[in-house]
């Protein structure tokens, strides 16, 4: 099954299944290792592993409060304390690059 990367809000893992949460409720469930999906998605700068078993699409982030990303659809995703600095740096770099390229923040 093909999935458009830009349509992925975030991916998470539960019970050995990966769910790619898509826009408009179009979720895709896969039975592959999370490490494989994380490696594939995080090869793109708009995706980042923010805590164990969760990868977010920075395009879908509406804001950040302390250790939580708030997505445009209202979903709240926790950022692990261990990865907080790394995630903040990746998100800042993504926003800066987007502002530089598109003039959009």
PECORMO-V982931 format. One record per residue. N is the residue number from 1. SS is DSSP state (alpha for helix, beta for strand, coil for the rest). BURIAL is 1 if it has 16 or more other C-alpha atoms within 10 Angstrom, else 0. D_CENTER is the distance of its C-alpha to the mean C-alpha in Angstrom with 1 decimal. Layout:
n/ss/burial/d_center
N/SS/BURIAL/D_CENTER
N/SS/BURIAL/D_CENTER
This chain:
n/ss/burial/d_center
1/coil/0/20.0
2/coil/0/18.1
3/coil/0/14.7
4/coil/0/13.8
5/alpha/0/10.6
6/alpha/0/10.6
7/alpha/1/11.1
8/beta/1/7.9
9/beta/1/6.3
10/beta/1/4.4
11/beta/1/6.6
12/beta/1/9.1
13/beta/1/12.6
14/beta/0/15.9
15/coil/0/19.5
16/coil/0/18.7
17/beta/0/16.8
18/beta/1/13.2
19/beta/1/12.0
20/beta/1/9.8
21/beta/1/9.8
22/beta/1/11.1
23/alpha/0/12.7
24/alpha/0/16.2
25/alpha/0/15.8
26/coil/0/15.7
27/coil/1/14.1
28/beta/0/14.8
29/beta/0/15.9
30/beta/0/16.5
31/coil/0/18.8
32/coil/0/17.6
33/coil/0/16.7
34/alpha/1/13.2
35/alpha/0/14.1
36/alpha/0/14.8
37/alpha/1/11.5
38/alpha/1/9.6
39/alpha/0/12.3
40/alpha/0/12.1
41/alpha/1/8.5
42/coil/1/8.6
43/coil/0/11.9
44/coil/0/10.5
45/coil/0/10.0
46/coil/1/7.4
47/beta/1/4.8
48/beta/1/5.3
49/beta/1/6.6
50/beta/1/7.4
51/beta/1/10.1
52/coil/0/12.0
53/coil/0/10.7
54/beta/1/7.1
55/beta/1/4.0
56/beta/1/0.8
57/beta/1/3.2
58/alpha/1/5.7
59/alpha/1/8.3
60/alpha/1/7.8
61/beta/1/8.2
62/beta/0/12.0
63/beta/0/12.8
64/beta/1/12.8
65/beta/0/15.7
66/coil/0/16.6
67/coil/1/14.2
68/beta/1/12.1
69/beta/1/9.4
70/beta/1/11.0
71/beta/1/9.4
72/coil/0/12.0
73/coil/0/13.0
74/coil/0/13.9
75/coil/0/11.5
76/beta/0/11.4
77/beta/1/9.1
78/beta/1/11.1
79/coil/1/10.7
80/coil/1/13.2
81/coil/0/16.3
82/coil/0/16.8
83/coil/0/13.6
84/alpha/1/13.9
85/alpha/0/15.8
86/alpha/0/13.7
87/alpha/1/10.5
88/alpha/0/12.8
89/alpha/0/14.3
90/alpha/1/11.3
91/alpha/1/10.2
92/alpha/0/14.0
93/alpha/0/14.5
94/alpha/1/12.0
95/alpha/1/13.8
96/alpha/0/17.1
97/alpha/0/16.7
98/alpha/0/15.9
99/alpha/0/18.8
100/alpha/0/21.0
101/alpha/0/20.4
102/alpha/0/20.2
103/coil/0/21.7
104/coil/0/18.8
105/coil/0/17.0
